[in-house]
Amino acid sequence: MVDLPGGVRVSVEEDWVVVAGRPVAPFPPEREIPVPGSLPLDGFEAHLRVDELAPPSPDAAGLAGDAVAWLDADEVRPPLRLRGRHPGDRYRPLGLSGTAKVQDLMVNRKIPRRLRDAVPLVVDDRGILWIPGFRVDARMRITDTTSKALRLTVSGRLPWLAEAREA
């Protein structure tokens, strides 16, 4: 990586040469997420909204996507918080048999290195619940016994997804 005059940064990522006008700042310090409520994603033109639904939508799993997650509210250990990644962060994305390093998931999704520290993580007192653009943690999945759900929705542009390249 080379920093040039005028705030221009040139770096090589895999087989790409990237010229950027300014580096993306790391995600701001940890903040509590109001439930229900919304929170701006600082540094991006995006917001996170949390809604409580009791009972959850019968097709909640089918409504999930890169920008929408459904969590079993009874499994969440408040407070719900938003933070950037930490070295060694791990979680268990729904559908995987074990845990995975957040770093490895980002590399596999081809999220550019310069954006990885800017990606927000939704956490509680037991760990990562959801990373926008990824699956929810398996312990948070909606089941037949779920009586109350949290629907998390990110609106706006998510640059780490927009710039991720398919493998």
C-alpha positions as CSV (number, residue, x, y, z in Angstrom):
1,M,0.0,0.0,0.0
2,V,1.2,3.5,-0.9
3,D,-0.2,6.8,0.2
4,L,0.2,9.5,-2.4
5,P,-0.4,13.3,-2.1
6,G,-4.0,14.5,-2.0
7,G,-5.2,11.6,0.1
8,V,-4.8,9.0,-2.7
9,R,-4.0,5.5,-1.6
10,V,-2.8,2.7,-4.0
11,S,-2.9,-0.9,-2.9
12,V,-2.9,-4.4,-4.4
13,E,-5.6,-6.8,-3.4
14,E,-5.3,-10.3,-4.9
15,D,-5.2,-9.6,-8.6
16,W,-6.6,-6.0,-8.4
17,V,-4.8,-2.7,-8.2
18,V,-7.0,-0.3,-6.1
19,V,-6.8,3.4,-6.3
20,A,-8.9,5.1,-3.6
21,G,-9.5,8.7,-2.8
22,R,-9.6,8.2,0.9
23,P,-9.4,5.1,3.2
24,V,-12.5,3.9,4.9
25,A,-12.4,4.5,8.6
26,P,-12.8,1.6,11.0
27,F,-16.3,1.2,12.5
28,P,-16.8,3.7,15.4
29,P,-16.8,2.6,19.0
30,E,-19.4,0.2,20.3
31,R,-22.9,1.6,20.7
32,E,-26.1,0.2,22.1
33,I,-28.9,-0.4,19.7
34,P,-32.4,0.7,20.8
35,V,-34.9,-2.1,20.7
36,P,-37.2,-1.2,19.0
37,G,-35.6,1.7,17.2
38,S,-33.0,2.7,14.7
39,L,-29.4,3.7,14.6
40,P,-27.3,5.4,11.8
41,L,-24.3,3.4,10.5
42,D,-21.7,6.1,10.9
43,G,-19.5,6.6,7.9
44,F,-22.1,5.1,5.5
45,E,-25.4,6.3,4.1
46,A,-27.2,3.6,5.9
47,H,-29.4,2.9,9.0
48,L,-30.0,-0.2,11.1
49,R,-33.6,-0.6,12.3
50,V,-34.8,-3.1,14.9
51,D,-38.4,-4.2,15.2
52,E,-40.0,-6.5,17.8
53,L,-42.6,-8.9,16.5
54,A,-44.7,-11.2,18.6
55,P,-45.4,-13.7,17.1
56,P,-42.8,-13.6,14.4
57,S,-43.8,-13.7,10.7
58,P,-44.5,-17.4,9.8
59,D,-42.2,-17.1,6.8
60,A,-39.4,-15.2,8.7
61,A,-36.6,-17.4,7.4
62,G,-37.7,-16.9,3.8
63,L,-37.7,-13.1,4.3
64,A,-34.1,-13.0,5.5
65,G,-31.3,-11.7,3.2
66,D,-28.2,-9.6,3.1
67,A,-29.9,-6.6,4.6
68,V,-32.5,-8.4,6.8
69,A,-32.0,-10.7,9.7
70,W,-34.5,-12.4,12.0
71,L,-33.5,-13.3,15.6
72,D,-35.2,-15.2,18.3
73,A,-35.7,-12.4,20.8
74,D,-35.7,-14.8,23.8
75,E,-32.1,-15.9,22.9
76,V,-30.7,-12.4,22.8
77,R,-28.8,-11.4,26.0
78,P,-29.3,-7.6,26.2
79,P,-28.1,-5.1,25.6
80,L,-27.9,-5.4,21.8
81,R,-24.9,-3.5,20.5
82,L,-23.2,-2.5,17.3
83,R,-19.4,-2.6,16.9
84,G,-16.5,-3.3,14.5
85,R,-14.7,-6.5,14.3
86,H,-12.0,-7.6,16.8
87,P,-9.0,-9.8,16.1
88,G,-10.0,-13.4,16.5
89,D,-13.8,-12.8,16.3
90,R,-15.7,-16.0,15.6
91,Y,-19.3,-17.0,15.3
92,R,-21.5,-19.8,13.9
93,P,-23.3,-18.7,10.8
94,L,-26.6,-20.6,10.4
95,G,-26.0,-23.7,8.2
96,L,-22.3,-24.2,9.2
97,S,-21.5,-27.1,11.5
98,G,-19.0,-25.2,13.6
99,T,-17.7,-21.7,14.3
100,A,-15.8,-19.6,11.7
101,K,-13.5,-16.7,12.0
102,V,-15.0,-13.4,10.8
103,Q,-11.8,-12.7,9.0
104,D,-12.0,-15.9,7.0
105,L,-15.7,-15.3,6.1
106,M,-14.8,-11.8,4.8
107,V,-11.9,-13.2,2.8
108,N,-14.2,-15.9,1.4
109,R,-16.8,-13.3,0.4
110,K,-14.0,-11.3,-1.3
111,I,-14.7,-8.2,0.8
112,P,-11.9,-5.8,0.0
113,R,-9.3,-5.6,2.8
114,R,-9.8,-1.8,3.1
115,L,-13.4,-2.3,4.0
116,R,-13.2,-5.1,6.5
117,D,-12.7,-3.0,9.6
118,A,-15.6,-0.8,8.6
119,V,-18.2,-3.7,8.6
120,P,-20.5,-3.4,11.6
121,L,-21.3,-6.5,13.8
122,V,-24.5,-6.9,15.9
123,V,-23.5,-8.4,19.2
124,D,-24.9,-9.2,22.6
125,D,-23.3,-10.3,25.9
126,R,-22.6,-13.8,24.4
127,G,-21.0,-12.7,21.1
128,I,-21.8,-12.0,17.5
129,L,-25.5,-12.3,16.5
130,W,-25.4,-11.0,12.9
131,I,-23.1,-9.3,10.4
132,P,-25.1,-7.5,7.7
133,G,-24.5,-9.4,4.5
134,F,-24.0,-12.7,6.3
135,R,-26.2,-15.3,8.0
136,V,-27.4,-14.9,11.6
137,D,-25.6,-16.9,14.4
138,A,-27.2,-20.4,14.6
139,R,-28.2,-19.9,18.2
140,M,-30.4,-17.0,17.1
141,R,-32.4,-18.8,14.5
142,I,-36.2,-18.7,14.4
143,T,-37.8,-22.0,15.4
144,D,-41.2,-23.4,15.9
145,T,-41.0,-22.4,19.6
146,T,-40.0,-18.8,18.9
147,S,-42.7,-16.6,20.5
148,K,-41.0,-13.2,19.9
149,A,-38.6,-12.1,17.2
150,L,-36.4,-9.2,16.4
151,R,-36.2,-8.1,12.7
152,L,-33.0,-6.2,11.9
153,T,-33.1,-4.3,8.7
154,V,-30.3,-2.3,7.1
155,S,-31.4,0.4,4.7
156,G,-29.0,2.2,2.4
157,R,-25.8,1.3,0.6
158,L,-23.5,-1.4,2.1
159,P,-20.2,-0.8,0.4
160,W,-18.6,-4.1,1.7
161,L,-21.3,-6.0,-0.2
162,A,-21.4,-3.7,-3.2
163,E,-17.7,-4.2,-3.7
164,A,-17.4,-7.8,-2.8
165,R,-16.5,-9.9,-5.7
166,E,-18.0,-13.3,-6.3
167,A,-15.6,-16.3,-6.0
